[in-house]
Amino acid sequence: MEAAMGLMRRIPPKHTDTALSALLSLMPNHSSDLLSQVDQPLQVLCDVDSGKEFILCEYNRDADSYRSPWSNKYHPPLEDGSLPSAELRKLEIEASDIFAIYRDQYYEGGISSVYMWEDDNEGFVACFLIKKDGSKTGQGRRGYLEEGAWDAIHVIEVGPEEEENTNYRLTSTVMLTLTTSNESSGTFSLSGSIRRQMNMKLSVADGHLCNMGRMIEEMESKLRNSLDQVYFGKTREMVCTLRPPAEVAQMRIPES
């Protein structure tokens, strides 16, 4: 299992589905562990009742059906699917509306979904998802990418309230895939994923949504900076080392 997880951490996100399917066939006894621990690129389904799209993941799946955050129904229909309590469902609806505004302001489009459920520690867990298609045919495109996708998964474990404070544990994963193609530079592909955690003890005076939103905003800023430094920064460094600009190459030529 440790070797399998090490392999999945090194697989580009766009090949995750193929690699995971191969591991599931090789390790059927560990299927539940693999499915719960491996983050896969997010998929989208349309809720026929509300006419809105929602994101599919392990956190809204029951058997082979997925619960929509808009209608609170499973697709395909599932009679005994697990549902959040009435109080948590109300918070989930409010979080979905607020997170949609956050998505439009930061991502200029895309799809977002929020799911919440009770845990065994008298608290609850919230999952915030964003999927942005950056390809030529994607929403909010700028025309630079041939293909591109940004998948963000934020899972927050909210502990039971202790007097005036509550413990929040955030686990965030971002998967990035992009491909460019033009005559001057040819085809270039870059993909990878990054995961970070954050623990905070915050006052509940402002409400859970304010606290969770503040943590997600801070974490996404850190993840974008990390991706810029690790993936784009290192790639730029390697390209400039292997193929230096013409003016730099001329400076390196010794005079005869």
C-alpha positions as CSV (number, residue, x, y, z in Angstrom):
1,M,0.0,0.0,0.0
2,E,2.9,2.4,0.8
3,A,4.5,1.7,-2.6
4,A,1.1,2.2,-4.3
5,M,0.6,5.6,-2.7
6,G,4.2,6.6,-3.5
7,L,3.5,5.7,-7.2
8,M,0.3,7.7,-7.3
9,R,2.1,10.8,-5.8
10,R,4.4,10.7,-8.8
11,I,1.8,10.2,-11.5
12,P,0.7,13.2,-13.5
13,P,-3.0,14.1,-12.7
14,K,-4.1,13.4,-16.3
15,H,-2.9,9.8,-15.9
16,T,-4.4,9.2,-12.5
17,D,-7.5,7.4,-13.6
18,T,-5.5,4.9,-15.7
19,A,-3.0,4.3,-12.9
20,L,-5.7,4.0,-10.3
21,S,-7.6,1.5,-12.4
22,A,-4.5,-0.6,-12.8
23,L,-3.8,-0.6,-9.0
24,L,-7.4,-1.5,-8.2
25,S,-7.1,-4.6,-10.5
26,L,-3.8,-5.5,-8.9
27,M,-4.9,-4.8,-5.3
28,P,-8.6,-5.5,-5.0
29,N,-8.4,-6.0,-1.2
30,H,-7.2,-2.4,-0.8
31,S,-9.8,-0.8,-3.1
32,S,-11.5,1.2,-0.3
33,D,-8.2,2.6,0.9
34,L,-7.0,3.6,-2.6
35,L,-10.3,5.3,-3.5
36,S,-10.4,7.2,-0.2
37,Q,-6.7,8.3,-0.2
38,V,-6.1,9.0,-3.9
39,D,-7.3,12.3,-5.2
40,Q,-8.6,12.0,-8.8
41,P,-9.3,14.7,-11.3
42,L,-12.8,16.0,-10.7
43,Q,-15.7,15.0,-13.0
44,V,-18.9,17.0,-13.6
45,L,-22.6,15.9,-13.9
46,C,-25.7,17.8,-14.6
47,D,-28.6,17.8,-12.0
48,V,-31.7,17.4,-14.2
49,D,-33.9,18.7,-11.4
50,S,-32.2,22.1,-11.0
51,G,-30.5,22.3,-14.4
52,K,-27.2,23.0,-12.7
53,E,-23.9,21.1,-13.0
54,F,-22.2,19.7,-9.9
55,I,-18.9,18.1,-9.2
56,L,-18.4,14.3,-8.5
57,C,-16.0,13.1,-5.9
58,E,-15.7,10.5,-3.2
59,Y,-17.3,12.8,-0.7
60,N,-20.7,12.9,-2.3
61,R,-20.7,9.3,-3.6
62,D,-22.8,6.5,-2.2
63,A,-22.5,3.2,-4.0
64,D,-22.5,4.2,-7.7
65,S,-24.6,7.4,-7.2
66,Y,-23.6,11.0,-6.5
67,R,-25.6,13.5,-4.4
68,S,-26.3,16.9,-5.9
69,P,-25.8,19.9,-3.6
70,W,-28.5,21.7,-5.5
71,S,-31.5,19.3,-5.2
72,N,-30.0,17.0,-2.4
73,K,-30.9,14.0,-4.6
74,Y,-28.7,11.2,-5.9
75,H,-28.0,10.6,-9.5
76,P,-28.8,7.9,-10.5
77,P,-31.6,7.7,-8.0
78,L,-30.7,5.9,-4.7
79,E,-33.4,5.2,-2.2
80,D,-31.3,4.8,1.0
81,G,-28.5,7.2,0.2
82,S,-27.0,9.1,3.2
83,L,-28.1,12.7,3.6
84,P,-27.0,15.6,5.9
85,S,-29.2,16.7,8.8
86,A,-31.6,19.5,8.2
87,E,-29.4,22.0,10.1
88,L,-26.3,20.9,8.2
89,R,-28.2,20.9,4.9
90,K,-29.2,24.6,5.5
91,L,-25.5,25.4,6.1
92,E,-24.5,23.5,3.0
93,I,-26.9,25.6,0.8
94,E,-25.7,28.8,2.2
95,A,-22.0,27.8,1.7
96,S,-22.8,26.8,-1.9
97,D,-24.1,30.2,-2.7
98,I,-21.2,32.0,-1.0
99,F,-18.6,29.8,-2.6
100,A,-20.0,30.4,-6.0
101,I,-19.4,34.1,-5.6
102,Y,-15.8,33.4,-4.4
103,R,-15.3,31.1,-7.5
104,D,-16.5,33.8,-9.9
105,Q,-14.3,36.5,-8.3
106,Y,-11.1,34.4,-8.2
107,Y,-11.5,32.1,-11.1
108,E,-13.7,34.1,-13.5
109,G,-15.9,31.1,-14.1
110,G,-15.7,27.3,-13.5
111,I,-17.9,25.0,-11.4
112,S,-18.0,24.7,-7.7
113,S,-19.8,22.4,-5.2
114,V,-20.0,22.2,-1.4
115,Y,-20.8,19.0,0.6
116,M,-21.2,18.6,4.3
117,W,-21.8,15.6,6.5
118,E,-21.6,14.7,10.2
119,D,-18.6,12.9,11.7
120,D,-18.2,10.6,14.7
121,N,-16.8,13.3,17.0
122,E,-19.9,15.4,17.3
123,G,-18.6,17.8,14.7
124,F,-18.9,17.9,10.9
125,V,-16.9,17.8,7.7
126,A,-17.2,20.2,4.8
127,C,-15.8,19.7,1.3
128,F,-15.3,22.7,-1.0
129,L,-14.6,21.8,-4.7
130,I,-13.7,23.9,-7.7
131,K,-13.1,22.8,-11.3
132,K,-11.9,25.3,-13.9
133,D,-11.5,24.3,-17.5
134,G,-8.9,26.5,-19.1
135,S,-8.9,24.9,-22.6
136,K,-9.8,26.7,-25.7
137,T,-13.4,25.5,-25.5
138,G,-13.5,26.1,-21.7
139,Q,-15.5,28.7,-19.8
140,G,-13.6,31.9,-19.1
141,R,-10.9,31.0,-21.7
142,R,-8.2,33.5,-22.6
143,G,-6.9,31.6,-25.7
144,Y,-3.5,30.7,-24.4
145,L,-4.0,27.0,-23.6
146,E,-4.7,24.1,-25.9
147,E,-5.8,22.1,-22.9
148,G,-5.9,23.0,-19.3
149,A,-7.6,22.2,-16.0
150,W,-7.5,23.4,-12.4
151,D,-9.0,21.0,-9.8
152,A,-9.1,22.2,-6.1
153,I,-10.3,20.1,-3.2
154,H,-10.6,21.6,0.2
155,V,-11.8,19.3,3.1
156,I,-12.3,20.9,6.5
157,E,-12.9,18.9,9.6
158,V,-14.7,21.0,12.2
159,G,-14.5,19.8,15.7
160,P,-17.2,20.2,18.4
161,E,-17.4,23.7,19.9
162,E,-15.3,24.2,23.0
163,E,-16.7,27.2,24.9
164,E,-16.1,30.0,22.4
165,N,-13.6,28.3,20.0
166,T,-13.6,25.4,17.5
167,N,-10.8,23.4,16.0
168,Y,-10.6,23.5,12.2
169,R,-8.4,21.1,10.2
170,L,-8.0,21.9,6.5
171,T,-6.6,19.5,3.9
172,S,-6.2,21.0,0.5
173,T,-5.2,19.5,-2.8
174,V,-4.7,21.2,-6.1
175,M,-4.2,19.4,-9.4
176,L,-3.0,21.4,-12.4
177,T,-2.8,20.2,-16.0
178,L,-2.0,22.4,-19.0
179,T,-0.8,22.0,-22.6
180,T,0.2,24.8,-25.0
181,S,0.8,24.5,-28.7
182,N,2.1,27.2,-31.2
183,E,4.5,27.4,-34.1
184,S,7.3,29.2,-32.3
185,S,7.6,26.9,-29.2
186,G,5.9,23.7,-30.3
187,T,3.9,21.6,-27.9
188,F,4.5,21.9,-24.2
189,S,2.8,20.0,-21.4
190,L,2.9,20.5,-17.6
191,S,1.0,18.8,-14.9
192,G,1.3,18.1,-11.2
193,S,-0.5,18.2,-7.8
194,I,0.2,19.6,-4.4
195,R,-1.3,19.0,-1.0
196,R,-1.0,21.0,2.2
197,Q,-2.7,21.0,5.6
198,M,-3.6,23.8,8.1
199,N,-4.8,23.6,11.6
200,M,-6.4,26.6,13.4
201,K,-8.4,27.2,16.5
202,L,-10.9,30.0,15.8
203,S,-13.7,31.8,17.6
204,V,-17.2,30.8,16.4
205,A,-18.5,34.3,17.0
206,D,-18.3,35.1,13.2
207,G,-19.8,31.7,12.2
208,H,-18.3,28.6,10.6
209,L,-18.6,29.9,7.1
210,C,-16.5,33.0,7.7
211,N,-13.8,30.9,9.4
212,M,-13.7,28.2,6.7
213,G,-13.8,30.8,4.0
214,R,-10.9,32.7,5.5
215,M,-8.8,29.5,5.8
216,I,-9.5,28.4,2.2
217,E,-8.6,31.9,0.8
218,E,-5.3,31.8,2.7
219,M,-4.5,28.3,1.7
220,E,-5.3,28.8,-2.0
221,S,-2.9,31.8,-2.0
222,K,-0.2,29.7,-0.6
223,L,-0.8,26.9,-3.1
224,R,-0.8,29.2,-6.1
225,N,2.6,30.6,-4.9
226,S,4.0,27.1,-4.4
227,L,2.9,26.0,-7.8
228,D,4.4,29.1,-9.4
229,Q,7.7,28.6,-7.6
230,V,7.9,24.8,-7.9
231,Y,6.4,24.0,-11.3
232,F,6.7,27.2,-13.4
233,G,9.9,28.5,-11.7
234,K,11.8,25.2,-12.0
235,T,10.6,24.6,-15.5
236,R,11.7,28.1,-16.6
237,E,15.1,27.6,-14.9
238,M,15.6,24.2,-16.8
239,V,14.5,25.6,-20.1
240,C,16.8,28.7,-19.8
241,T,19.7,26.4,-18.9
242,L,19.2,24.0,-21.7
243,R,18.2,26.6,-24.3
244,P,19.5,30.0,-23.2
245,P,18.3,33.1,-25.0
246,A,20.3,34.2,-28.0
247,E,21.9,37.2,-26.2
248,V,23.0,35.0,-23.3
249,A,24.4,32.4,-25.7
250,Q,26.5,35.1,-27.5
251,M,27.9,36.2,-24.2
252,R,29.1,32.7,-23.4
253,I,31.0,32.3,-26.7
254,P,34.7,33.0,-26.0
255,E,36.4,35.6,-28.2
256,S,39.0,34.2,-30.6
